[in-house]
């Protein structure tokens, strides 16, 4: 009986179906959506409001993409399962990208600088940036955790 269960587990596909989603999926989706919206709010605040555009303009438009991506990611995460035409993992993949992109850009802007914005090099004490880094890191960790929890990993007990 135990051998049959082990064989069945090993022959299953690597991905879990929607019905086998982790039990914490819904609370995690809500937390992920709130983190995504918080990232949008931080970037709006950093620009000086909804109507302002950060200088240089290419950075301001990058902020706009982050803000739009944040709202779309939040919607992707909390959209009802029955009405969702996309797989659940897509929202988590978007959340990882949403967190990693601005995180990497902030680190780059503070170390080597961005074209047209040399004034931020070494400016690690900016509290809005620190809040943004924390939110983005939290979203990346949550997204990666949820993506990994959807797979049967061979090195975990019961995985394979």
ChimeraX attribute file (.defattr): number of C-alpha atoms within 10 A of each C-alpha:
attribute: neighborCount
match mode: 1-to-1
recipient: residues
	/A:1	6
	/A:2	7
	/A:3	8
	/A:4	9
	/A:5	10
	/A:6	13
	/A:7	12
	/A:8	10
	/A:9	15
	/A:10	15
	/A:11	10
	/A:12	11
	/A:13	11
	/A:14	15
	/A:15	15
	/A:16	14
	/A:17	12
	/A:18	12
	/A:19	6
	/A:20	9
	/A:21	16
	/A:22	13
	/A:23	8
	/A:24	9
	/A:25	15
	/A:26	13
	/A:27	11
	/A:28	18
	/A:29	23
	/A:30	15
	/A:31	18
	/A:32	25
	/A:33	24
	/A:34	19
	/A:35	25
	/A:36	29
	/A:37	22
	/A:38	19
	/A:39	27
	/A:40	22
	/A:41	17
	/A:42	19
	/A:43	24
	/A:44	21
	/A:45	13
	/A:46	17
	/A:47	18
	/A:48	12
	/A:49	13
	/A:50	12
	/A:51	7
	/A:52	12
	/A:53	19
	/A:54	18
	/A:55	12
	/A:56	12
	/A:57	11
	/A:58	13
	/A:59	17
	/A:60	18
	/A:61	14
	/A:62	15
	/A:63	21
	/A:64	19
	/A:65	14
	/A:66	21
	/A:67	23
	/A:68	14
	/A:69	20
	/A:70	25
	/A:71	19
	/A:72	17
	/A:73	26
	/A:74	24
	/A:75	17
	/A:76	22
	/A:77	28
	/A:78	20
	/A:79	16
	/A:80	10
	/A:81	12
	/A:82	6
	/A:83	7
	/A:84	12
	/A:85	9
	/A:86	11
	/A:87	12
	/A:88	22
	/A:89	17
	/A:90	14
	/A:91	24
	/A:92	25
	/A:93	16
	/A:94	21
	/A:95	29
	/A:96	23
	/A:97	18
	/A:98	23
	/A:99	26
	/A:100	18
	/A:101	13
	/A:102	20
	/A:103	20
	/A:104	12
	/A:105	13
	/A:106	20
	/A:107	16
	/A:108	14
	/A:109	20
	/A:110	17
	/A:111	15
	/A:112	12
	/A:113	17
	/A:114	17
	/A:115	10
	/A:116	11
	/A:117	13
	/A:118	13
	/A:119	11
	/A:120	16
	/A:121	16
	/A:122	14
	/A:123	12
	/A:124	14
	/A:125	8
	/A:126	10
	/A:127	10
	/A:128	12
	/A:129	18
	/A:130	13
	/A:131	14
	/A:132	22
	/A:133	20
	/A:134	15
	/A:135	22
	/A:136	26
	/A:137	18
	/A:138	18
	/A:139	26
	/A:140	25
	/A:141	16
	/A:142	20
	/A:143	25
	/A:144	15
	/A:145	14
	/A:146	21
	/A:147	18
	/A:148	13
	/A:149	15
	/A:150	19
	/A:151	16
	/A:152	19
	/A:153	14
	/A:154	11
	/A:155	8
	/A:156	8
	/A:157	8
	/A:158	11
	/A:159	13
	/A:160	17
